[in-house]
Amino acid sequence: MAENRDHDPFWLVTRHADIMAISRDPQRFANGIRPTVLTNRDGEALARAATPGGDGHLIRSLVQMDAPDHMKYRLLTQSWFMPKNLKIVEERVRALARETVDAMLAAGPECDFARDVAAHYPLRVIMDILGVPPADEPRMLMLTQQLFGSTDPELNRNKVEITSAEQAIAMLNYVIADFEHYFRELTADRRANPREDIATVIANAMVGGEQIPDRELAGYYMIIATAGHDTTSASTAGAIMELAKNPALFARFRDAGSDKAGLIEEAIRWTTPVQHFMRSAREDVEIGGQTIREGDWLMLNYVSANRDEGAFAEPFAFNPDREKNPQIAFGFGAHVCLGQHLARMEMRILMEELLPRLGSLELAGEPARVESVFVGGLKRLPIRFAAV
């Protein structure tokens, strides 16, 4: 159990099998009791003081919900993200991928792939599906980076180092308020002018015979708008970084006929954008030979699980040819990522459109990761390339 004077003690769960066991058992391991992201004592106390009922969740989305609320809300949009429905939007996604590739090649022969390509393409896809107009996409990107990069001085709202819980909570509340204001206006529009988009579904959805409360409504928009592109951006940049490092892999996958599925799944494992979630034990239970007591807090460390020698052969090697790749970067069980199929489709289509048009690919500088313990990935990936 990890402990220091600033944080409450928590169990650090690192093995793939143990995280799978916890993820399969939402009845005994809850999301809503305590923060779902590691928070120090001061931060949790401030968040509880600032939230309805003192639940400590600055955002209440699917991530923070337990049964029965979780499934009621999840089912509102789940069908939109199933493979059968995604085929309907595949050509729209491909058109966005082609536009992205055209712009990259026109601006070449160098770019920061993480900033110029990976950050924008998934954003455009999820905003198109959600129903956010293209003119507002820069605002959504900025707010997402400020939310997930709140501990990174290069990305957070005030471009400063966070030195106190008060500072961190205040900064996050400003970002959340901006999101809420934007989606309040979007909701009003979709109730007056329904369209064929997810914003219309959320704005007009009913739970228990009533419209979704404002807090949960804002949380629903935010989880789709932010998680729907930031995590895919990270995995896409991770794939390109490994291809830039390995000329043989690049030559293989730039073949238009090559199957990209193994590359994509390995890039997701390798990057593991969501690095952890926290859970709270509802009762005494044994996990990995340890007795977890009711009320104990647990960190599910997905980065470690996706490097577990018990689940992966040579886990510290990037290998798109794995016979088995049980990566759990999308989580598992009741809370598995709603957009996992969309993420895979986006990555596949971009690779299909980009790689055959490149004659060469290499690093043009040192990559850099976001400074974050929650959602991680590359914030810089300088590359040099030649178009065919």
C-alpha positions, 0 to 999 in steps of 0.5 A: 500500500502506497502512503505519504504525508500528503495523500491518503494511503492507497493500494497500487495495483500493477498486475494485469490479472489483478486489474482485470479482476477488479474491473470485472467486479463493479459491485465491490469496487466503486467509482463514485465514493472517492475521486477517480483520479489520484488526489491529495488530501487537500485537493479532495477536501476542497473538491468535496466542499465545492460539489453537490452533496460533498461527493468530490467530483468536479465533473460527474460523467460516466467515469464517476458513476456506479450502478444503477446510474452508470448503465442508464446514462451509458445506454443513451449513446452506446449504440452510436459507438458500436461498430455497426453504426460507425460504418455509417460515418466511416466515409466522413472520417476518411474524408477528414483523414485525407484533409489532414494528410493533405495539409501535413504533406503540403506543409512538409517536409517537417512537422510536429506530428503530435501538435500539428496532426495527432491533436487535430485529426481525432478532434475533428472526428469527434466534434463532427460526430458530437455536432460541434461546428469546425469553427469551435474546434480550437476552443475544444482543443484548448480546453481539453489540454487545459483539463488533462494537462493541468499539471503541465506548465506548458499546457495548463490554463495559466502556464504556471507550475501548480504548487497548491491544491487551491491553485489546482482546484481553482484552475480546473473550475475555470476550465470546467465552467468554460465547458459548461457555458459552451455546452449549455448554449449547444443544449439550448440549440439542439432542443430547439433545432434537433439534428442527427448528432450526439449533442441532440441525443444528449440534450433531449435524453430522458432518465427516469422520465426527466431530462438529464440534470445540468451537472450530469448533462455537462459531464456527459458532453465533456467526457465525449468531447475530451476523452473522444480525442485526447486519448486517440491523439496520444496513441496515434502519435505513439504509433508514428514515433515507433515507425519513425524509429524503425525503418523496417516497420515503416517500410512494411506498414506503408504498403497499402495492402498491409493489415494495420490492426496489429500496429494499432493495437500495439500502439494503444498498449504501448502508449496507454494514454489513460494511465490510471483510475482509482477505485474504492472497495465496498467490502473486504475482498482478497486481490493478488493475495492481499486483503483489501478492506472496505473503504480502501482506495486502489489505483489501477495502474494501466501502464504497468498492466500493459507491461506485465510479463505475465500477460505479454511476451517481451512487454518492453518491446514494440511488437505489432505481431503479437499473437495475443495482445490483451491490452487494457488501455481502454479499461475493462468490464462495465466501464470499458471505454465507450469510444474504443471502436471509434478510436481503432477506426480513426487510427486505422483510417489515418494510417491507411491514408497517410503511410502509403503517401510517405516515402520516408519517415524519421525523427527530427528532434527529441519527443516530449511527453505531457507532464501528467499522472492521469492522461499521458502521451506525446505533446511534441513529436518532431518528424521529417518525411518525404512524400511519394 
